[in-house]
Amino acid sequence: MACSNQNDNPFFNEWNTPFQVPPFDQIEEAHYMPAFLEGLDRENIEIEEIINNAASPTFENTIEAYEATGQFLNRATNVFYNIRGTNANDELDAIAKEFAPIRTKHNDDIRLNAELFEKIKYVYDNTNRNILTTEQITLLDKIYGDFVRNGANLNTEQKSELRKINEELSVLTLAFGQNVRNDGNEWELVLENADLTGLPESVKSAAANIAKERGYENKWVITLDKPSWIPFLSYSEKRDLREKVFTAYINRGNNNNEYDNNSIIPKIVNLRIKRATLLGYDTHADYVLERSMAKTPKNVYNFLNKLWEPALDRAKTEAYDLQSMIYGDGNNYKLEPWDWWYYSEKVRQQKYDLDDTELRPYFDVDNVRSGAFWLANQLFDITFEERTDLPIYFDEVKTFEVKEADGSHIGMLYTDYHPRKGKSTGAWCSGFRSQSNRNGNWIHPVSINVGNFTSPVGDKPALLSFDEVETLFHEFGHALHGLLRNRTYTNQTMPRDFVEFPSQIMENWASEPEVLKHYAFHYETGEPIPDELISKIQNASLHNQGFKTVEYLAASFLDMDWHTLTDTDKYDPIEFEKTSMKKIGLIPEIIPRYNSYYFKHIFSGGYSSGYYSYIWSAILDSDAFQYFKDSDNLFNKEIAAKYRKYALGLSGTEDAAEIYRKFRGKDPEIEPLLIKRGLK
């Protein structure tokens, strides 16, 4: 790794860029590790200053002081992990692998520091809470709880054991995610002309474009990026090739090669069991859910079971319809998971007269993004102005300044929408800088939306599927959550089962006629999407909902089953998953949305014992959108102002359920969700 001195390292200097966004054009791989190590040193000094303060511990000199530590380190790591997610290479992977145990030890050194915890505990036990704001009380409880949950009350021997567990987990979870990415990135299916039967021109053009990028002449290539494999499974008449693509997708991390995750999974699970036991919890799920809206594993299971039966019944009906179509086509084979996408698309065309290729011309990615911006303007009177004078980390990235109606600056939004080598799969929202307002010093957020949407081909713009449209709106909702916060401290986070609410509610507007008319324009003619197509979209909204809900719920059950284990063992992930799915009666035509060996959400992301959160949040978003609908104004300014003030603005500053009640005036009801999914 190359050396980097402080003078030429951007992380050691003020960023003289507009809005102090990261100077990507100056940052090199060699700059990260020196910045990380400097950040660790500075945070250690900040911690020592708190410990050595001779004054009696107070909220200000202990809790607020602790909350403000580590800003130099966070600035560097925020850039690093975002760039590694979007532009990974061997050197960045090596830095991540080297730094993971170092940072884990550093964090443990802080959270297991007896002198620091003594001061925090003193404030927790002796502060008159009547003189604190609700946000300050929330911060005090969170920081004290963080220390307790991370071992502050353990004895010396137990602390040593916890350190070893945390270090091992940091390395294993990192390796798990890298394995899934690398196994998926390397796979490809090279097609000949005879293999293209049934594929629309748009799918063939995209496959030809990938082939050209990969150095193939007169070939077509399918990859495991969603814009490639999903259309192929939906249209290809080559059943054997559909099986090959599907099998490759669901076996990432399960190919008995250098990227195999089967040996890693039980190690992660067992370490989480040991940690939970050490900290006094029955299971890892109990540990995680303590701070969620759901609170306990029992509540999560009860919730999932309430949805499972109606969803499975609907999925069985859908499977029957697909099997009937197979027989109707003169085939005698049994419906398999790799057939579902193909026959489901045929049902959609037959039953609803709706074809994905008919919709895509109206969903130019730039117009869709503009539609999301327009919606935010209608709701919150905010604007998005593209900036072309900012440094970017990849030439496809676009930047937007977000402003209030009076022109005052809110923050920045970066968008990065298409797949490429080195980019993690899926879609997500993150940030290079979070909002805070310590001592009246307002820090403006810098957010980023990342996707792996359909890429432009030739002279055509990127034309999205409607699923991709909804995903763009979803991630934009996360971005709004980050941009419109109004909090004092950055160390204020919402529980996982609330976090998806601000993202998922935005999807509801995406298919509304009043919104579609403002972004769905034919890329060639400029004509707005016709009412006939809008009606088809809405009529088909319940199509395949049994499948979508069941595959998602199955993965949620799988997550909970892994993390409610109480005994360490040499678990076989494949056998464990079979038992888990047999227990809930999953039909063989459907598999969980994520098999264990590529389930990054729970084995390398932050969703362990929390994958259920999407549908828990769906209750909130469905109930909240019904609030707008019942007012007969989808852009009701009064409701939108309450939503911004409470659901977005107060995020993390007090109890999530109380925040929702302040916005809605009551607890959420499940009926709007059941109706929206056709489960009632």
C-alpha positions as CSV (number, residue, x, y, z in Angstrom):
1,M,0.0,0.0,0.0
2,A,1.4,3.4,-1.0
3,C,2.4,5.9,1.6
4,S,0.5,9.1,2.1
5,N,1.6,12.2,4.0
6,Q,-0.7,14.7,5.6
7,N,0.0,17.5,3.3
8,D,-1.3,15.7,0.2
9,N,-4.0,13.7,1.9
10,P,-7.4,15.4,1.4
11,F,-8.8,14.0,4.6
12,F,-6.3,16.1,6.6
13,N,-7.4,19.3,5.1
14,E,-10.6,21.4,4.8
15,W,-12.5,20.6,1.7
16,N,-12.7,23.7,-0.5
17,T,-15.5,22.3,-2.6
18,P,-19.0,23.7,-2.9
19,F,-20.9,22.7,0.3
20,Q,-17.7,20.9,1.4
21,V,-18.6,17.8,-0.5
22,P,-15.9,15.1,-0.8
23,P,-13.2,16.0,-3.3
24,F,-13.4,12.7,-5.1
25,D,-11.0,13.9,-7.8
26,Q,-8.2,14.2,-5.2
27,I,-8.9,11.1,-3.1
28,E,-6.7,8.1,-3.8
29,E,-6.7,4.6,-2.3
30,A,-3.5,5.4,-0.5
31,H,-5.2,8.2,1.5
32,Y,-7.7,6.0,3.3
33,M,-5.6,4.1,5.8
34,P,-3.5,7.1,7.1
35,A,-6.8,8.9,7.6
36,F,-8.3,6.0,9.4
37,L,-5.4,5.7,11.8
38,E,-5.4,9.5,12.4
39,G,-9.1,9.3,13.1
40,L,-8.6,6.6,15.6
41,D,-5.9,8.6,17.4
42,R,-8.0,11.7,17.5
43,E,-11.0,9.9,18.8
44,N,-8.8,8.3,21.5
45,I,-7.6,11.8,22.5
46,E,-11.2,13.0,22.6
47,I,-12.2,10.1,24.9
48,E,-9.3,10.8,27.2
49,E,-10.3,14.4,27.5
50,I,-13.7,13.3,28.8
51,I,-12.2,10.9,31.2
52,N,-9.6,13.3,32.5
53,N,-12.1,16.2,33.0
54,A,-11.9,16.9,36.7
55,A,-15.4,18.5,36.8
56,S,-18.3,16.4,38.0
57,P,-19.9,14.5,35.0
58,T,-22.8,16.3,33.4
59,F,-24.9,15.8,30.3
60,E,-22.9,18.5,28.6
61,N,-19.3,17.5,29.5
62,T,-19.9,13.7,29.2
63,I,-22.9,12.7,27.0
64,E,-22.7,15.6,24.5
65,A,-19.0,15.4,24.5
66,Y,-19.0,11.7,23.8
67,E,-21.6,12.1,21.1
68,A,-19.4,14.6,19.3
69,T,-16.3,12.3,19.2
70,G,-15.0,10.6,16.1
71,Q,-16.0,13.1,13.5
72,F,-12.7,13.0,11.7
73,L,-12.8,9.2,11.5
74,N,-16.5,9.2,10.3
75,R,-15.7,11.7,7.5
76,A,-13.1,9.3,6.1
77,T,-15.0,6.1,6.6
78,N,-18.2,7.5,5.1
79,V,-16.4,8.2,1.9
80,F,-14.5,4.9,1.9
81,Y,-17.5,2.6,2.5
82,N,-19.7,4.4,0.0
83,I,-16.9,4.2,-2.7
84,R,-16.2,0.6,-1.9
85,G,-19.9,-0.2,-2.4
86,T,-20.0,1.5,-5.7
87,N,-16.5,1.1,-7.1
88,A,-14.8,-1.8,-5.3
89,N,-11.5,-3.1,-6.4
90,D,-8.8,-5.4,-4.9
91,E,-7.0,-2.6,-3.2
92,L,-10.2,-1.3,-1.5
93,D,-11.1,-4.8,-0.5
94,A,-7.7,-5.2,1.1
95,I,-8.0,-2.0,3.0
96,A,-11.5,-3.0,4.3
97,K,-10.1,-6.4,5.4
98,E,-7.1,-4.8,7.1
99,F,-9.2,-2.1,8.9
100,A,-12.2,-4.2,10.0
101,P,-10.5,-5.8,13.0
102,I,-8.6,-2.6,13.8
103,R,-11.8,-0.6,14.0
104,T,-13.6,-3.3,15.9
105,K,-10.8,-3.3,18.6
106,H,-11.0,0.5,18.7
107,N,-14.7,0.5,19.3
108,D,-14.4,-2.2,21.9
109,D,-11.7,-0.2,23.6
110,I,-14.1,2.7,23.9
111,R,-17.2,0.8,24.9
112,L,-15.4,-1.4,27.4
113,N,-13.5,1.5,29.0
114,A,-14.5,1.3,32.7
115,E,-13.6,4.9,33.5
116,L,-15.6,6.3,30.6
117,F,-18.6,4.1,31.4
118,E,-18.4,5.2,35.1
119,K,-18.9,8.8,34.0
120,I,-21.7,7.9,31.6
121,K,-23.4,5.8,34.3
122,Y,-23.1,8.7,36.8
123,V,-24.9,11.0,34.4
124,Y,-27.5,8.4,33.7
125,D,-28.2,7.7,37.4
126,N,-28.0,11.2,38.7
127,T,-29.3,13.6,36.1
128,N,-32.6,15.4,36.7
129,R,-34.4,14.4,33.5
130,N,-36.9,17.3,34.0
131,I,-34.2,19.7,32.8
132,L,-33.5,17.7,29.6
133,T,-35.4,17.9,26.4
134,T,-37.0,14.7,25.0
135,E,-34.2,14.5,22.5
136,Q,-31.5,14.8,25.2
137,I,-33.3,12.0,27.3
138,T,-33.3,9.8,24.2
139,L,-29.6,10.4,23.6
140,L,-28.8,9.7,27.2
141,D,-30.7,6.5,27.2
142,K,-29.2,5.4,23.9
143,I,-25.6,6.1,24.8
144,Y,-25.9,4.4,28.2
145,G,-27.8,1.5,26.6
146,D,-25.1,1.2,23.9
147,F,-22.4,0.7,26.5
148,V,-24.4,-1.9,28.4
149,R,-25.4,-3.7,25.3
150,N,-21.8,-3.8,24.2
151,G,-20.4,-5.3,27.4
152,A,-19.7,-2.4,29.8
153,N,-21.0,-4.4,32.8
154,L,-19.0,-7.6,32.0
155,N,-16.1,-8.7,34.1
156,T,-12.5,-8.6,32.7
157,E,-12.6,-12.2,31.4
158,Q,-16.0,-11.8,29.8
159,K,-14.8,-8.5,28.2
160,S,-11.9,-10.4,26.7
161,E,-14.2,-13.0,25.3
162,L,-16.5,-10.4,23.8
163,R,-13.6,-8.7,22.1
164,K,-12.6,-11.9,20.4
165,I,-16.2,-12.5,19.2
166,N,-16.5,-9.0,17.8
167,E,-13.2,-9.2,16.0
168,E,-14.1,-12.6,14.4
169,L,-17.5,-11.3,13.4
170,S,-16.1,-8.2,11.8
171,V,-13.9,-10.3,9.5
172,L,-16.5,-13.0,8.7
173,T,-19.3,-10.6,7.9
174,L,-17.0,-8.6,5.6
175,A,-15.9,-11.8,3.9
176,F,-19.5,-13.0,3.4
177,G,-20.5,-9.8,1.5
178,Q,-17.3,-9.9,-0.6
179,N,-18.0,-13.5,-1.5
180,V,-21.5,-12.8,-2.7
181,R,-20.4,-9.9,-4.8
182,N,-17.5,-11.7,-6.4
183,D,-19.3,-14.9,-7.1
184,G,-22.1,-12.9,-8.8
185,N,-19.8,-10.6,-10.7
186,E,-17.8,-13.4,-12.3
187,W,-20.8,-15.4,-13.6
188,E,-22.1,-14.9,-17.2
189,L,-24.2,-16.9,-19.7
190,V,-23.0,-16.4,-23.3
191,L,-25.9,-16.8,-25.8
192,E,-25.9,-17.7,-29.4
193,N,-28.5,-16.5,-31.9
194,A,-30.5,-19.7,-31.4
195,D,-30.8,-18.9,-27.7
196,L,-32.7,-15.7,-28.1
197,T,-36.1,-17.2,-28.7
198,G,-38.8,-15.1,-27.1
199,L,-36.6,-12.3,-26.0
200,P,-37.9,-8.8,-26.9
201,E,-35.6,-6.5,-28.8
202,S,-34.9,-4.4,-25.7
203,V,-33.6,-7.5,-23.8
204,K,-31.5,-8.6,-26.8
205,S,-30.0,-5.2,-27.2
206,A,-29.1,-5.0,-23.5
207,A,-27.5,-8.5,-23.7
208,A,-25.6,-7.5,-26.8
209,N,-24.3,-4.4,-25.1
210,I,-23.0,-6.4,-22.2
211,A,-21.4,-8.9,-24.6
212,K,-19.6,-6.1,-26.3
213,E,-18.4,-4.6,-23.0
214,R,-17.0,-8.0,-22.1
215,G,-15.2,-8.5,-25.4
216,Y,-17.5,-10.9,-27.2
217,E,-18.3,-10.5,-30.9
218,N,-21.7,-11.4,-32.3
219,K,-22.8,-12.8,-28.9
220,W,-25.3,-11.9,-26.2
221,V,-24.5,-12.1,-22.5
222,I,-26.8,-12.5,-19.4
223,T,-25.4,-11.6,-16.0
224,L,-26.7,-11.9,-12.5
225,D,-27.5,-8.2,-12.3
226,K,-31.3,-7.8,-12.0
227,P,-31.8,-5.8,-15.2
228,S,-30.3,-8.7,-17.0
229,W,-31.5,-11.9,-15.4
230,I,-35.1,-10.9,-14.5
231,P,-36.1,-9.9,-18.1
232,F,-34.4,-13.1,-19.4
233,L,-36.4,-15.3,-17.0
234,S,-39.5,-13.4,-17.9
235,Y,-39.3,-13.8,-21.7
236,S,-36.9,-16.6,-22.7
237,E,-38.6,-19.6,-24.2
238,K,-35.5,-21.7,-23.5
239,R,-36.5,-23.5,-20.3
240,D,-33.1,-25.1,-19.8
241,L,-31.4,-21.7,-20.0
242,R,-33.9,-20.2,-17.6
243,E,-33.0,-22.9,-15.1
244,K,-29.3,-22.2,-15.6
245,V,-29.6,-18.5,-15.0
246,F,-32.0,-18.9,-12.0
247,T,-29.8,-21.6,-10.4
248,A,-26.7,-19.5,-10.8
249,Y,-28.5,-16.5,-9.1
250,I,-29.7,-18.5,-6.1
251,N,-26.4,-20.3,-5.7
252,R,-24.1,-17.3,-5.2
253,G,-21.9,-18.2,-2.3
254,N,-22.8,-21.9,-2.7
255,N,-20.5,-23.1,-5.5
256,N,-17.8,-24.9,-3.5
257,N,-15.2,-22.4,-4.7
258,E,-13.2,-19.7,-3.0
259,Y,-16.3,-17.6,-2.6
260,D,-18.4,-20.3,-0.8
261,N,-20.2,-19.1,2.3
262,N,-21.5,-22.3,3.7
263,S,-18.6,-22.6,6.2
264,I,-18.9,-18.9,7.2
265,I,-22.6,-18.9,8.0
266,P,-22.5,-21.3,11.1
267,K,-19.5,-19.4,12.4
268,I,-21.4,-16.1,12.2
269,V,-24.5,-17.7,13.8
270,N,-22.5,-19.4,16.6
271,L,-20.6,-16.2,17.4
272,R,-23.8,-14.3,17.6
273,I,-25.3,-16.9,20.0
274,K,-22.2,-16.7,22.2
275,R,-22.3,-12.9,22.2
276,A,-26.0,-12.8,23.1
277,T,-25.5,-15.3,25.9
278,L,-22.5,-13.4,27.2
279,L,-24.6,-10.2,27.3
280,G,-27.5,-11.9,29.1
281,Y,-30.0,-12.4,26.2
282,D,-31.7,-15.6,25.3
283,T,-30.9,-15.3,21.6
284,H,-29.4,-12.9,19.1
285,A,-32.9,-11.9,18.0
286,D,-33.8,-10.9,21.6
287,Y,-30.6,-8.7,21.6
288,V,-31.4,-7.0,18.3
289,L,-35.1,-6.6,18.8
290,E,-34.9,-5.0,22.2
291,R,-34.6,-1.6,20.5
292,S,-37.1,-2.3,17.7
293,M,-40.8,-1.4,17.5
294,A,-41.6,-5.2,17.6
295,K,-39.6,-5.6,20.8
296,T,-39.5,-9.4,20.9
297,P,-39.0,-12.5,18.6
298,K,-42.4,-13.7,19.7
299,N,-44.1,-10.5,18.4
300,V,-42.2,-10.8,15.1
301,Y,-43.3,-14.5,14.7
302,N,-46.9,-13.6,15.6
303,F,-46.8,-10.8,13.0
304,L,-45.3,-12.9,10.3
305,N,-47.7,-15.8,10.9
306,K,-50.7,-13.4,10.7
307,L,-49.7,-12.6,7.1
308,W,-48.4,-16.0,6.1
309,E,-51.6,-17.9,5.8
310,P,-53.5,-15.5,3.5
311,A,-50.3,-14.9,1.5
312,L,-49.6,-18.6,1.0
313,D,-53.2,-19.2,0.0
314,R,-53.0,-16.5,-2.7
315,A,-49.6,-17.9,-3.9
316,K,-51.1,-21.4,-4.2
317,T,-53.9,-20.0,-6.4
318,E,-51.3,-18.2,-8.5
319,A,-49.2,-21.5,-8.8
320,Y,-52.4,-23.3,-9.9
321,D,-53.0,-20.7,-12.6
322,L,-49.4,-21.0,-13.8
323,Q,-49.5,-24.8,-13.9
324,S,-52.7,-24.6,-15.8
325,M,-51.1,-22.4,-18.4
326,I,-48.2,-24.9,-18.7
327,Y,-50.6,-27.7,-19.5
328,G,-52.6,-25.4,-21.8
329,D,-49.4,-24.8,-23.8
330,G,-49.2,-28.6,-24.3
331,N,-46.4,-29.2,-21.8
332,N,-46.5,-31.8,-19.1
333,Y,-43.8,-30.7,-16.8
334,K,-44.3,-29.4,-13.2
335,L,-44.0,-25.7,-12.5
336,E,-40.5,-25.0,-11.0
337,P,-39.1,-21.8,-9.5
338,W,-37.3,-20.9,-12.7
339,D,-40.6,-21.1,-14.6
340,W,-42.5,-18.7,-12.3
341,W,-41.2,-15.4,-13.9
342,Y,-41.9,-16.6,-17.4
343,Y,-45.5,-17.8,-16.8
344,S,-46.3,-15.0,-14.5
345,E,-45.4,-12.5,-17.2
346,K,-47.6,-14.5,-19.6
347,V,-50.5,-14.3,-17.1
348,R,-50.0,-10.6,-16.7
349,Q,-50.2,-10.1,-20.5
350,Q,-53.2,-12.4,-20.9
351,K,-55.2,-11.3,-17.8
352,Y,-54.3,-7.6,-17.7
353,D,-53.1,-7.0,-21.3
354,L,-50.0,-5.4,-19.8
355,D,-46.5,-6.1,-21.1
356,D,-43.4,-4.7,-19.5
357,T,-42.0,-3.8,-22.9
358,E,-45.1,-1.6,-23.5
359,L,-44.3,0.4,-20.3
360,R,-40.6,0.8,-20.5
361,P,-40.6,3.5,-23.2
362,Y,-42.4,5.8,-20.7
363,F,-39.9,5.4,-18.0
364,D,-36.7,7.1,-19.0
365,V,-34.6,7.1,-15.8
366,D,-34.0,10.8,-15.9
367,N,-37.7,11.5,-16.2
368,V,-38.5,9.1,-13.4
369,R,-36.0,10.9,-11.1
370,S,-37.6,14.2,-12.1
371,G,-41.0,12.8,-11.2
372,A,-39.7,11.9,-7.7
373,F,-38.3,15.4,-7.4
374,W,-41.7,16.9,-8.5
375,L,-43.5,14.8,-5.9
376,A,-41.2,16.1,-3.2
377,N,-41.9,19.6,-4.3
378,Q,-45.6,19.1,-4.2
379,L,-45.5,17.7,-0.7
380,F,-42.7,19.8,0.9
381,D,-42.1,22.8,-1.4
382,I,-38.5,21.7,-1.8
383,T,-36.5,21.9,-5.1
384,F,-33.7,19.9,-6.7
385,E,-31.2,21.8,-8.9
386,E,-28.6,19.8,-10.8
387,R,-25.0,20.8,-10.2
388,T,-22.3,20.1,-12.7
389,D,-19.5,21.8,-10.9
390,L,-19.0,19.2,-8.2
391,P,-16.4,16.4,-8.1
392,I,-17.9,13.0,-8.7
393,Y,-16.4,9.5,-8.2
394,F,-17.8,8.0,-11.5
395,D,-18.8,9.7,-14.7
396,E,-22.4,8.5,-14.5
397,V,-23.0,10.1,-11.1
398,K,-25.2,13.1,-11.0
399,T,-25.4,15.7,-8.2
400,F,-28.3,17.8,-7.0
401,E,-28.6,20.7,-4.6
402,V,-31.7,20.4,-2.5
403,K,-33.3,23.8,-1.4
404,E,-36.2,25.1,0.6
405,A,-38.9,27.1,-1.2
406,D,-37.1,30.3,-0.2
407,G,-33.9,29.1,-1.9
408,S,-32.1,28.2,1.3
409,H,-29.8,25.2,1.2
410,I,-30.9,21.9,2.7
411,G,-28.3,19.4,1.4
412,M,-26.9,17.5,-1.5
413,L,-28.1,14.3,-3.3
414,Y,-25.9,12.1,-5.5
415,T,-27.6,9.5,-7.8
416,D,-25.7,6.5,-9.2
417,Y,-28.2,4.2,-11.0
418,H,-26.6,1.6,-13.3
419,P,-24.7,-1.7,-12.7
420,R,-21.0,-2.0,-13.3
421,K,-18.1,-4.2,-12.3
422,G,-17.1,-3.7,-8.7
423,K,-20.5,-2.3,-7.7
424,S,-22.5,-4.2,-5.1
425,T,-25.9,-5.6,-6.3
426,G,-29.2,-4.1,-5.3
427,A,-30.3,-0.6,-4.5
428,W,-29.6,1.5,-1.4
429,C,-29.4,4.9,0.2
430,S,-26.4,6.1,2.2
431,G,-24.7,9.4,3.0
432,F,-21.3,11.1,2.9
433,R,-22.4,13.4,5.7
434,S,-25.3,13.3,8.2
435,Q,-27.4,16.3,9.4
436,S,-26.8,17.6,12.9
437,N,-27.2,20.9,14.7
438,R,-24.8,20.8,17.7
439,N,-24.6,24.2,19.5
440,G,-26.4,25.9,16.6
441,N,-23.9,24.7,14.1
442,W,-26.1,23.3,11.4
443,I,-24.4,20.5,9.4
444,H,-26.1,20.0,6.0
445,P,-26.5,16.4,4.8
446,V,-25.0,14.8,1.7
447,S,-27.0,11.8,0.7
448,I,-26.5,9.2,-2.1
449,N,-29.0,7.0,-3.9
450,V,-27.5,3.9,-5.6
451,G,-29.2,1.5,-7.9
452,N,-28.5,-1.3,-10.4
453,F,-31.2,-0.3,-12.9
454,T,-31.4,-1.0,-16.6
455,S,-28.5,0.7,-18.4
456,P,-28.8,2.8,-21.6
457,V,-28.2,0.9,-24.8
458,G,-26.9,2.6,-27.9
459,D,-28.8,5.9,-28.5
460,K,-31.6,4.8,-26.2
461,P,-31.8,6.2,-22.7
462,A,-32.1,3.9,-19.7
463,L,-35.7,2.7,-19.8
464,L,-36.8,1.2,-16.5
465,S,-39.3,-1.5,-15.7
466,F,-42.1,-0.4,-13.3
467,D,-40.5,-2.4,-10.5
468,E,-37.3,-0.3,-11.0
469,V,-39.4,2.8,-11.0
470,E,-40.8,1.9,-7.6
471,T,-37.3,1.1,-6.4
472,L,-36.1,4.5,-7.5
473,F,-39.0,6.2,-5.5
474,H,-38.2,3.9,-2.6
475,E,-34.6,4.9,-2.3
476,F,-35.5,8.5,-2.9
477,G,-37.7,8.2,0.2
478,H,-34.7,7.1,2.2
479,A,-32.8,10.1,0.8
480,L,-35.6,12.5,1.9
481,H,-35.4,10.9,5.4
482,G,-31.8,11.9,5.6
483,L,-32.2,15.3,4.0
484,L,-35.1,16.5,6.0
485,R,-34.1,15.5,9.5
486,N,-34.2,18.2,12.1
487,R,-32.1,16.8,15.0
488,T,-29.3,18.1,17.2
489,Y,-27.2,14.9,17.3
490,T,-26.1,12.4,14.6
491,N,-26.1,9.6,17.2
492,Q,-29.9,9.4,16.9
493,T,-31.2,6.5,14.8
494,M,-34.6,5.0,14.3
495,P,-35.3,1.3,14.8
496,R,-34.9,-0.8,11.7
497,D,-38.6,-1.6,11.5
498,F,-39.4,2.2,11.2
499,V,-36.6,3.1,8.8
500,E,-38.3,1.5,5.8
501,F,-41.5,3.5,6.4
502,P,-40.2,6.8,4.8
503,S,-38.9,4.9,1.8
504,Q,-41.9,2.6,1.2
505,I,-44.5,5.4,1.5
506,M,-43.0,7.0,-1.6
507,E,-43.7,3.9,-3.7
508,N,-47.4,4.5,-3.2
509,W,-47.4,7.7,-5.2
510,A,-45.4,6.3,-8.1
511,S,-48.4,4.6,-9.7
512,E,-50.9,7.3,-9.0
513,P,-52.3,8.9,-12.2
514,E,-51.7,12.4,-11.0
515,V,-48.0,11.6,-10.4
516,L,-47.5,9.4,-13.5
517,K,-48.6,12.3,-15.7
518,H,-45.7,14.3,-14.5
519,Y,-42.9,11.9,-15.2
520,A,-44.0,9.1,-17.6
521,F,-43.3,10.5,-21.1
522,H,-42.5,8.4,-24.1
523,Y,-38.8,8.8,-24.7
524,E,-39.2,9.2,-28.5
525,T,-42.5,11.2,-28.9
526,G,-42.6,13.0,-25.5
527,E,-46.2,12.0,-25.2
528,P,-47.4,11.4,-21.6
529,I,-48.4,7.9,-20.7
530,P,-52.0,7.2,-21.9
531,D,-54.8,6.7,-19.5
532,E,-55.3,3.2,-20.9
533,L,-51.8,2.2,-19.7
534,I,-52.3,3.8,-16.4
535,S,-55.5,1.8,-15.9
536,K,-53.6,-1.4,-16.8
537,I,-50.9,-0.6,-14.2
538,Q,-53.5,-0.1,-11.5
539,N,-55.6,-3.1,-12.5
540,A,-52.5,-5.3,-12.4
541,S,-51.4,-4.0,-9.0
542,L,-52.5,-7.2,-7.3
543,H,-50.8,-9.4,-9.9
544,N,-48.3,-11.9,-8.4
545,Q,-48.7,-10.4,-4.9
546,G,-49.0,-13.9,-3.4
547,F,-45.6,-14.8,-4.8
548,K,-44.0,-11.5,-3.8
549,T,-45.3,-11.6,-0.3
550,V,-44.5,-15.3,0.2
551,E,-41.0,-15.2,-1.0
552,Y,-40.3,-12.2,1.2
553,L,-42.0,-13.7,4.3
554,A,-40.1,-16.9,3.8
555,A,-36.8,-15.0,3.9
556,S,-38.1,-13.2,7.1
557,F,-38.9,-16.5,8.7
558,L,-35.4,-17.8,7.7
559,D,-33.7,-14.8,9.3
560,M,-35.6,-15.3,12.5
561,D,-35.0,-19.0,12.6
562,W,-31.3,-18.5,12.3
563,H,-31.2,-15.9,15.0
564,T,-33.5,-17.5,17.6
565,L,-31.1,-20.5,18.0
566,T,-29.8,-21.0,21.5
567,D,-27.2,-23.6,21.0
568,T,-24.0,-23.5,19.0
569,D,-23.6,-26.3,16.5
570,K,-22.1,-27.3,13.2
571,Y,-25.1,-26.1,11.3
572,D,-25.5,-27.1,7.7
573,P,-27.0,-24.1,6.0
574,I,-28.7,-26.1,3.3
575,E,-30.3,-28.6,5.6
576,F,-31.2,-25.8,8.1
577,E,-33.0,-23.9,5.4
578,K,-34.9,-27.0,4.2
579,T,-36.2,-27.5,7.8
580,S,-37.1,-23.9,8.2
581,M,-39.1,-23.8,5.0
582,K,-40.8,-27.1,5.7
583,K,-41.9,-25.8,9.1
584,I,-43.9,-23.0,7.5
585,G,-45.1,-25.1,4.5
586,L,-43.5,-23.2,1.7
587,I,-44.6,-24.6,-1.6
588,P,-41.8,-26.0,-3.8
589,E,-42.6,-23.7,-6.7
590,I,-41.3,-20.8,-4.6
591,I,-38.0,-20.3,-2.8
592,P,-37.1,-17.7,-0.2
593,R,-36.2,-14.3,-1.7
594,Y,-32.7,-14.9,-0.3
595,N,-31.1,-18.3,0.3
596,S,-28.8,-18.3,3.3
597,Y,-25.5,-18.2,1.5
598,Y,-26.3,-15.0,-0.4
599,F,-28.5,-13.4,2.3
600,K,-26.3,-10.3,2.7
601,H,-29.0,-8.4,4.6
602,I,-28.5,-10.6,7.6
603,F,-25.0,-12.0,7.3
604,S,-23.1,-8.9,6.2
605,G,-25.6,-6.0,6.4
606,G,-27.5,-4.6,9.3
607,Y,-30.7,-6.6,9.1
608,S,-30.0,-9.7,11.2
609,S,-33.2,-10.4,13.1
610,G,-34.7,-7.5,11.2
611,Y,-35.5,-8.5,7.6
612,Y,-39.2,-8.6,8.7
613,S,-38.9,-4.8,9.0
614,Y,-39.9,-4.1,5.4
615,I,-43.4,-5.5,5.9
616,W,-43.7,-4.1,9.4
617,S,-42.9,-0.7,7.9
618,A,-45.4,-1.6,5.1
619,I,-48.2,-1.4,7.7
620,L,-47.0,2.1,8.5
621,D,-46.7,3.3,4.9
622,S,-50.0,1.8,3.9
623,D,-51.8,3.4,6.8
624,A,-50.0,6.7,6.3
625,F,-50.8,6.8,2.6
626,Q,-54.5,6.1,3.4
627,Y,-54.3,9.2,5.5
628,F,-53.6,11.2,2.3
629,K,-56.2,9.4,0.3
630,D,-58.9,9.9,2.9
631,S,-58.3,13.6,2.7
632,D,-59.1,13.5,-1.1
633,N,-55.8,15.2,-1.8
634,L,-52.7,13.1,-2.4
635,F,-50.5,16.2,-1.9
636,N,-52.3,17.5,1.2
637,K,-49.9,20.2,2.5
638,E,-51.1,20.0,6.1
639,I,-50.6,16.2,6.3
640,A,-47.3,16.5,4.4
641,A,-46.1,19.1,6.9
642,K,-46.9,16.8,9.8
643,Y,-45.2,14.0,8.0
644,R,-42.1,16.1,7.5
645,K,-42.1,17.5,11.0
646,Y,-42.6,14.2,12.9
647,A,-41.8,11.1,10.7
648,L,-38.8,12.7,9.1
649,G,-37.8,15.6,11.2
650,L,-38.0,14.0,14.7
651,S,-36.4,10.8,13.4
652,G,-34.4,9.2,16.2
653,T,-35.2,11.9,18.8
654,E,-37.9,9.9,20.6
655,D,-39.8,6.7,20.6
656,A,-40.8,5.6,17.1
657,A,-44.3,4.6,17.9
658,E,-44.9,7.9,19.6
659,I,-43.5,9.7,16.6
660,Y,-46.0,7.9,14.3
661,R,-48.9,8.7,16.7
662,K,-47.9,12.4,16.6
663,F,-48.0,12.3,12.8
664,R,-51.1,10.1,12.3
665,G,-53.1,10.9,15.5
666,K,-53.5,7.2,16.2
667,D,-51.7,3.8,16.0
668,P,-51.4,2.3,12.5
669,E,-54.0,-0.2,11.2
670,I,-53.1,-3.3,9.2
671,E,-56.2,-3.3,6.9
672,P,-54.8,-0.9,4.3
673,L,-51.8,-3.2,3.8
674,L,-53.9,-6.3,3.5
675,I,-56.2,-4.6,1.0
676,K,-53.2,-3.3,-1.0
677,R,-51.7,-6.8,-1.3
678,G,-55.0,-8.5,-2.1
679,L,-54.8,-10.5,1.2
680,K,-58.2,-9.4,2.4
